[in-house]
Structure formats: C-alpha cells, structure tokens
Amino acid sequence: MMVSNSPSLSPQIIPVLGLPLHLHENYEAWLAQRVQTGQSTHVVTLNAEMAMQAQSNPELAQCIHQADLSIPDGSGVVFYLYLRGHRSDRVPGIEVAENLLKRAAQESWSVFFYGGKPGVPEVAQENWQKAHPQLAIVGVQHGYLQASEEDLLLDRLKTLQPQIILVGLGVPRQELWIQQHRHLCPRATWIGVGGSFDIWAGVKERAPQWFQDNHLEWMYRLYQEPWRWRRMLALPHFAWKALQWKD
C-alpha cells in the first residue's frame, strides 16, 4: 500500500461511514517512532463490526475520532476502501501488536497486558517471554475486576509508566477505557487488542492462513464461537451501507 514515503509522515485519513481511517505504508515503523519519542498514542483497530457499533454508540464514535491511529483491521473496511478507489491490505490488529512487541524486545521498551479472563494474560506473558526473553513485560492484569481492584490497577500503571499498554476488553469497552485513562501514562502507546491474549495464551487459535488470505477469518471465528452469530449480522449491514454511503 503506497500512501506515504516515510514513517515519520502523518497517515492519510479516509472516512469510513464517517469515521476516520488512517492509511500508511508502514504502521509498525510509524508506531515505533511514536513509542521511541514518547508520544501519547491511542490505536483503534477498525473493522465492520466496530464501525456499525459506532453508528449507534456516540461515545465509541467519539473514541474513534479522537484516536491517533485507526487501522483497517477488517476485510469489510478494505472492501469499503476499494469501492472508493483506495487500495489497502487488511492490517490485523493482532499482527500490529505482535510486531510492536518484537520491536519492544529489541529496544527494551516496557509493556503491560490488561484484559482477558483470570490466568490468561499471565500465560500470554509466559509464552511471549519464552519466545523473546528480552521482552520487558512489567505487569499483567486480567479484565474481571471490581471497582476497588481497578483503582489498584490504575495506581500500578501510574507508578510503572509502561511504554506500551495492550488492552483486551473487547469492543467498545477497551476503546472507552483507554480514552478515559490514557492521561495516566501520557507517554504510552495504547492498543485495544480484543481477544489477542486468548490466542497468545493458546486458549484459542487464529484462523488457518487460507481463511486469512481469502478474507474469511470472520467465518472461522464464527465456527469457534457460534454464539457470536447475532454480532456477525453487522457484516451484511455494513456491506449494504458501504454501497450506499456518500462520504
């Protein structure tokens, strides 16, 4: 995807159902520069389901508008761009996060995991540090907290000041939580990573490569989690809107 010639340049902004999407030739390099220079950064992984939720959730829409980077995570978003003459590959948020963690291991950047069921982020941490012993994961916390426990988490973040904070609370909770609390670590890069901790912990697996390459990862996820079928109805609704929407 040729959009800019340098990771230091600002990404190109394209509207998707009225929401900002940022196109860049090298998201990882752009993010690495932000981490290196300590610029507060909120990354949103925009897909069709999130875009449809934002149509009826003004708080989520505001989060997306205020995010520093909104990447084309879903095939539906790539389809939307194609209809409007913009060529873009799908950029899965989990892969952006993985590449940033590998860079963090090389650069000694500090990382915090927040989200997932009890025990899951701990196993994700163990697996990452087995593969990358240099990676400095300075803290982990599951996402099932009482109010008093969350206060303790916020105090930990203020004390630790990690440079990368991955939040896996699901959409829209993770986006709203990041927007509310990002001021606590004003030099950090925050990314909503959904169910990535489950995958890194081995609780779930990503779709086989063939499904990924053919834009069918959503189908494999539905196979794994059939209870999601109601949420998947957002996909045809998004496609219909993509055909009708005037930016």
C-alpha positions as CSV (number, residue, x, y, z in Angstrom):
1,M,0.0,0.0,0.0
2,M,1.8,3.2,-1.2
3,V,0.4,6.1,0.8
4,S,3.5,7.9,2.1
5,N,7.2,7.7,1.6
6,S,8.3,7.9,5.3
7,P,7.0,6.5,8.5
8,S,7.6,10.0,10.0
9,L,4.9,11.4,7.8
10,S,1.3,11.6,9.0
11,P,-1.0,8.9,7.7
12,Q,-3.6,9.7,5.1
13,I,-7.1,9.9,6.6
14,I,-10.0,8.3,4.7
15,P,-13.6,8.4,6.0
16,V,-15.4,5.1,6.6
17,L,-19.0,5.6,7.4
18,G,-18.0,9.0,8.6
19,L,-15.2,7.5,10.9
20,P,-11.5,8.3,10.3
21,L,-9.3,5.5,8.9
22,H,-5.6,6.1,8.6
23,L,-3.7,4.7,5.7
24,H,0.1,4.4,5.9
25,E,2.7,2.3,4.1
26,N,4.3,1.1,7.4
27,Y,2.2,1.2,10.5
28,E,4.8,-0.6,12.6
29,A,7.5,1.9,11.8
30,W,5.2,4.9,12.5
31,L,4.2,3.4,15.8
32,A,7.8,2.5,16.8
33,Q,8.7,6.2,16.2
34,R,5.9,7.2,18.5
35,V,7.0,4.9,21.2
36,Q,10.6,5.9,20.8
37,T,9.8,9.6,21.2
38,G,7.2,9.1,24.0
39,Q,4.2,10.5,22.1
40,S,0.8,9.6,23.6
41,T,-0.9,7.3,21.1
42,H,-4.2,5.5,21.0
43,V,-4.6,2.9,18.3
44,V,-8.0,1.7,17.1
45,T,-8.4,-1.5,15.0
46,L,-11.3,-0.6,12.9
47,N,-13.5,-3.3,11.4
48,A,-17.1,-3.6,10.1
49,E,-18.5,-4.6,13.5
50,M,-16.9,-1.7,15.3
51,A,-18.0,0.8,12.5
52,M,-21.6,-0.4,12.9
53,Q,-21.5,-0.2,16.6
54,A,-20.3,3.4,16.3
55,Q,-23.4,4.3,14.3
56,S,-25.5,3.8,17.4
57,N,-22.9,4.5,20.1
58,P,-21.8,8.2,20.1
59,E,-19.2,7.5,22.8
60,L,-17.5,4.9,20.7
61,A,-17.7,7.1,17.6
62,Q,-16.0,9.9,19.6
63,C,-13.2,7.5,20.7
64,I,-12.5,6.6,17.1
65,H,-12.5,10.2,16.0
66,Q,-10.0,11.1,18.8
67,A,-7.7,8.1,18.3
68,D,-4.3,8.9,17.0
69,L,-4.3,5.9,14.6
70,S,-7.2,3.9,13.2
71,I,-6.1,0.9,11.1
72,P,-8.0,-1.2,8.6
73,D,-8.4,-4.3,10.7
74,G,-11.3,-5.9,8.9
75,S,-12.0,-7.2,5.3
76,G,-15.2,-5.2,5.3
77,V,-13.3,-2.0,5.7
78,V,-10.8,-2.9,2.9
79,F,-13.9,-3.6,0.7
80,Y,-15.3,-0.1,1.6
81,L,-12.0,1.5,0.6
82,Y,-11.9,-0.5,-2.6
83,L,-15.3,0.8,-3.6
84,R,-13.9,4.3,-3.3
85,G,-10.7,3.8,-5.2
86,H,-8.3,3.2,-2.3
87,R,-6.1,0.2,-2.4
88,S,-5.3,-1.2,1.0
89,D,-4.4,-4.6,2.5
90,R,-6.1,-5.7,5.7
91,V,-3.9,-4.9,8.7
92,P,-4.9,-7.2,11.6
93,G,-4.5,-5.5,14.9
94,I,-3.1,-8.7,16.4
95,E,-0.2,-8.6,13.9
96,V,0.5,-4.9,14.5
97,A,0.6,-5.7,18.3
98,E,2.9,-8.7,17.7
99,N,5.3,-6.7,15.5
100,L,5.4,-4.0,18.1
101,L,6.1,-6.5,20.9
102,K,9.0,-8.0,18.9
103,R,10.4,-4.5,18.4
104,A,9.9,-3.8,22.1
105,A,12.1,-6.8,22.9
106,Q,14.9,-5.3,20.7
107,E,14.5,-1.8,22.1
108,S,13.9,-2.6,25.8
109,W,10.5,-0.9,25.8
110,S,8.3,-1.7,28.8
111,V,4.9,-3.4,28.2
112,F,1.8,-4.0,30.2
113,F,-1.0,-6.5,29.4
114,Y,-4.6,-5.8,30.7
115,G,-7.6,-7.9,29.8
116,G,-8.8,-11.5,29.3
117,K,-10.0,-14.0,31.8
118,P,-8.1,-14.7,35.0
119,G,-4.9,-16.6,34.2
120,V,-5.0,-15.8,30.5
121,P,-2.7,-12.7,30.4
122,E,-0.2,-14.5,32.7
123,V,0.1,-17.4,30.3
124,A,0.3,-15.0,27.3
125,Q,3.2,-13.2,29.2
126,E,5.0,-16.5,29.8
127,N,4.7,-17.5,26.1
128,W,5.9,-14.2,24.9
129,Q,8.9,-14.2,27.2
130,K,9.8,-17.7,26.3
131,A,10.0,-16.7,22.7
132,H,11.6,-13.3,23.4
133,P,13.5,-13.4,26.7
134,Q,14.5,-9.7,26.3
135,L,10.9,-8.6,26.3
136,A,10.1,-6.4,29.4
137,I,6.5,-7.2,30.3
138,V,6.4,-5.2,33.6
139,G,2.9,-6.2,34.6
140,V,-0.3,-8.1,33.7
141,Q,-3.8,-7.9,34.9
142,H,-6.9,-9.9,33.9
143,G,-10.0,-7.9,32.9
144,Y,-12.5,-9.1,35.5
145,L,-12.0,-6.5,38.2
146,Q,-14.1,-5.0,40.9
147,A,-14.1,-1.2,41.3
148,S,-11.6,-1.3,44.1
149,E,-9.3,-3.7,42.2
150,E,-9.4,-1.4,39.2
151,D,-8.3,1.5,41.4
152,L,-5.2,-0.6,42.3
153,L,-4.6,-1.3,38.6
154,L,-4.7,2.4,37.8
155,D,-2.2,3.1,40.6
156,R,0.1,0.4,39.2
157,L,0.0,2.0,35.8
158,K,0.8,5.4,37.2
159,T,3.7,4.0,39.0
160,L,5.1,1.8,36.3
161,Q,4.6,4.1,33.3
162,P,4.9,1.4,30.7
163,Q,5.6,2.5,27.2
164,I,3.2,0.1,25.5
165,I,-0.2,-0.9,27.1
166,L,-2.2,-3.6,25.4
167,V,-5.9,-3.7,26.5
168,G,-8.0,-6.7,25.7
169,L,-11.5,-5.9,27.0
170,G,-13.5,-6.2,23.8
171,V,-15.2,-3.5,21.7
172,P,-16.3,-1.0,22.8
173,R,-15.2,-1.4,26.4
174,Q,-11.5,-1.3,25.6
175,E,-11.7,1.8,23.5
176,L,-13.8,3.7,26.1
177,W,-11.4,2.5,28.9
178,I,-8.3,3.7,27.0
179,Q,-9.8,7.1,26.3
180,Q,-10.8,7.5,29.9
181,H,-7.4,6.5,31.4
182,R,-4.7,7.3,28.8
183,H,-3.8,10.5,30.7
184,L,-2.4,8.3,33.5
185,C,0.5,7.3,31.2
186,P,0.9,10.3,28.9
187,R,3.9,8.9,27.0
188,A,2.5,5.5,26.3
189,T,1.1,3.8,23.2
190,W,-2.3,2.1,24.0
191,I,-3.8,-0.5,21.7
192,G,-7.1,-2.3,22.0
193,V,-6.3,-5.9,21.2
194,G,-9.6,-7.7,21.7
195,G,-9.1,-11.4,22.1
196,S,-5.4,-11.4,21.4
197,F,-4.4,-12.6,24.9
198,D,-6.5,-15.7,24.3
199,I,-4.6,-16.5,21.2
200,W,-1.2,-15.8,22.7
201,A,-2.1,-18.0,25.7
202,G,-3.2,-20.9,23.4
203,V,-6.8,-20.7,24.7
204,K,-8.0,-20.0,21.1
205,E,-6.3,-20.1,17.7
206,R,-6.4,-17.8,14.7
207,A,-7.9,-19.0,11.5
208,P,-5.7,-21.0,9.2
209,Q,-3.8,-18.9,6.7
210,W,-6.1,-19.8,3.8
211,F,-9.0,-18.2,5.7
212,Q,-6.9,-15.2,6.4
213,D,-5.8,-14.8,2.8
214,N,-9.3,-15.1,1.5
215,H,-10.9,-12.6,3.9
216,L,-12.8,-15.4,5.7
217,E,-11.3,-15.1,9.2
218,W,-14.7,-14.0,10.4
219,M,-16.2,-17.3,9.3
220,Y,-13.6,-19.3,11.2
221,R,-14.2,-17.2,14.3
222,L,-18.0,-17.9,14.0
223,Y,-17.2,-21.6,13.8
224,Q,-15.2,-21.3,17.0
225,E,-17.8,-19.1,18.7
226,P,-21.2,-19.8,17.2
227,W,-22.9,-17.6,19.9
228,R,-21.4,-14.6,18.0
229,W,-23.9,-15.1,15.1
230,R,-26.0,-12.1,16.2
231,R,-23.0,-9.8,16.2
232,M,-21.9,-11.1,12.8
233,L,-25.1,-9.7,11.3
234,A,-23.3,-6.4,11.4
235,L,-21.2,-7.6,8.4
236,P,-24.0,-7.7,5.7
237,H,-25.4,-4.5,7.2
238,F,-22.0,-2.8,6.8
239,A,-21.7,-4.1,3.2
240,W,-25.1,-2.6,2.4
241,K,-24.1,0.7,3.9
242,A,-20.8,0.6,2.1
243,L,-22.7,0.5,-1.2
244,Q,-25.0,3.4,-0.3
245,W,-22.9,5.7,1.9
246,K,-21.8,9.0,0.5
247,D,-18.6,10.4,2.1
